[in-house]
């Protein structure tokens, strides 16, 4: 039987369905891609809090990835929550054997509620072992500051400088996400290891949604799996997330209007 192209998702579960594997599979399905999974952690979460985390052993994570590569034609990989240095090393070892496959890393350091999802001593392992085998790393401003040992960037210029610092250190393109910034526009910066940064700008919408980092990084992987360039993949992924936000905002406004009419 001919193998069907898949996107391999290496990430943790979220019992609320708001982030992690649930968002990843939802995004791939919406973009017409098939997915296979390597579960790195099982979490007990609501939309407000992470109550419990059980990490999967590194050898079992690696075994899941190995089985996925054996069973399917893997066209791209998205990596999310890993939690521990040993898990990072296990994932990096499998990816190093499959360097022809583009990898997008969402460096999940903490939950939306603020709970740490990556142990402090694992940050160096992520920079040293995992980022160099990736095609793209997608930190938000808080993650970028932590990964570069810097203060939180207060403007695009500072964010671009930090992105260049990280990209140059690991030899991998960095997409600096501007969702935590302020202003009427949301700007993301694609910073290659060499060459100028590319700025992607969209209108900042009012609604908020968990799992946006998962959606964006997974959507980039989905477009890379189709053979799109990195710039095209980021542009397509950003449009996908914007459209999802716009629909959610429109539905929220419609529901609010309906409630006012009933009253």
N, C-alpha and C positions, 0 to 999 in steps of 0.2 A: 504494500500500500504506500502510495506516495505521501511524503510528509507535508503537512499543511503548515505554513508559516505561523508562528506564535510569538507573542511577547511574554517573556518570563518576568514575573513580578516577584521580587524578594523583599518581603515586608511583614509587618505585624498585623494581627487582626484587631478589629475594634468592634466590641459587642454592640455599640450603639449604631453602627453602620455609617457614622459620619465621616470617617477617615480610614486610612490604612487600606488593607486589601479590598474592602467593600467599595471604596471610592475608585481604586485602581481598576478593578474588574468592570465596574459601571462605565468608566471612561473608555476603556478599550472596546467594550461592547458598542457604545454609542458611536465610536469611530470605525466600526466594522472590523475590529481585530479580535483574533482569538487569543486567549490567555492561558498560561500555566503558572503554577505557584510554588514558591518555597517559603513556608511560614517560619518567621524568625522569633515571634513572640505571640503569646495569647494575652490579651488585656481585658480587664473588666472596666468598661467605661460607660459613662453617661455623656450627654452633650456638655456637661459642666465640669466633669472631674474624671481623672484616672484613678480608680480605686485599687487596682491590683495588676501586677505584671508577672507572668511566668515566661521565662526565656527558654527557647528551644536550644538544645545542646548544639554546639558548633558542628560536630560530625553529622548530626541529623540534618542540619541546614545544608551542608555540603552534599549529602546524599540526595536530598530532594532536588537540588540543582543539577546534580549529575544525571539523575533519572529524567529530568525535564529535557536536558540536552540530548539524551539518548532516544527519547520517545518522539521528539518534535524537531522541526526545523526552526530554531530560535533566530528570529530576525532582529530582535533588540531585547535589551534587558533594562528594567527599571528597578532600582534598589532604594528602599525606604528605611524604616526603622530597623536597627541592628542591635543596639543596646550595649554590647560589650566588645572589648578588644578581640577576644578569641573568635567571636562571630565575624567580625570584620576581616580578620586574617583568613578564616575559612572561606568566606565569600570571595575575597580577593584571589585566593589560590585557584578557585574554579574559573573565575573570569580571566585570569592570566593565561589559562590554557585555551581560551576562546577569544583571542584578541581581535578576530575579524568581526565580532558582533559588537555593535555600538551599545554603550551602557550609559544610562542617565542616573545620576545619584542625587536623591533628595536627602541632604544631610540632616536627618531629623535629630535635633538635640533636645527638644522639649515639646510637650503638648501645648495646645492652645490655652489650657488652664494654668500652665506654668510648671507642671511636673517634669522633672528631668527624664528623658527617654534614652539618653546616652551617658554611660558612666564617664566621669571626668577623665580618667586615665585612657579612655578610648579615642579621644580627639586626635592625639598624635598618631595613633595607629590608622585612623581614617585618612589623615593627610599623607602618611608615609606609604601605606600599603594599598589603599583602595582608590583614592582619587587619581593616581597616575594611570590606572587601567580603565578609566572612564572617558567617555566622549564629552560629557557635560556634567557639571555640578551646579545645583540650583539652590543656593542659600538665600534666605530672606536677610534683612538687614541685621537682625539680632544674631542669627547664625554666622553671618559673615564677620561680624565684630569678634565673636568668640573664636572663629577659625583663624583669624589673623592677629589675635591678641590686641585688638584695637578698641577704641571707644565707638559707640554707635554713630554711624555716619549721619550727618545732619543735612546733607545735600547731595545732589547727583555727582558733583566733583569728588567729594570724599568717598562716596560709594564706589565710584569708578576706580579710584586709587586703591581702595581695599581689594576690589575685584582683580585688578592687575597684579597686586601683591600675591594673592592666592593663586591666580592662574599661572603666574610665572614660577611660583614655588613648586607646583605639582605638575606643570606641563599639560594642563587640561583647560578647556574652555569653561568659563564661569558665567552663569546667568544670575545676575543680582536682581532679586525680586523686590519691587518697590511698594508692596502692599502695606507695609508698616509705616510708610512715609505719610506726609500730610500734603494737602493741596487738592485742586480740582482734577488733576490728571494723575494717572497711575503709570509710572515709567519703569520699565525693566531694562537692564543693561546687559547685553551679551558681550563678554570680554574674552577674546581669544588669547592664547599664550603669546602670540605675536600679531601685531596689527591693531588697528583702531577699534574702539568699542562701537557697537551698534545699539541704538536706542529705540525701544518699542514703546509707544505711548498710546494710551486709551483713556477715555473718560472714566473718572472714578465714580462708581455707582454707590448708592446709599446702603444697600443690603449687605449683610455679612453671612458667611457660610463656612462651616468647618470643612477641612479637607481640601482647601484650594491648592495648597502646595502639592498634595498627592495628585490632584487632577492635572495640574500644569505639567509636572515632571512626567507623568504617565502619558499625557497627550503628546509631549515631545518624543517620547520613545515610540509611540504609535506612528507618528509621521516619519521618523527615522527608519522604522521597519518597512515603510513603503518606498524607501530609497530617496527621500527628500534630503536636501542639504540641511545643515544645522540651522542656518538662518531661516530657511523655509519652514523647518519643523517648529522652531520657536514661534514664528509668526502665526502658524496654523494653530498651535497649542494655545497661544494667548487669545486668539479669536474664539476658540472653543470655550475657554473659561469665561470670557466676556459675555458671550451669547448665553451661557448658562446663568450667569448673574443677572443679565438683563431680563431673562424669562422669569426668574425668581422674583425680581423686583416688580415686574409687571403683574405677576400673580398676587403678590402681597398687596399692591395698590388696589387691584381689582377686589380682593377679599375685604379690604378696609372700606372701600366704597360701598360694597354690598352690605356690610354691617351697618354703615351709616344710613343706608336706605331702609333697612329693616326697622331701625329705631324710629 
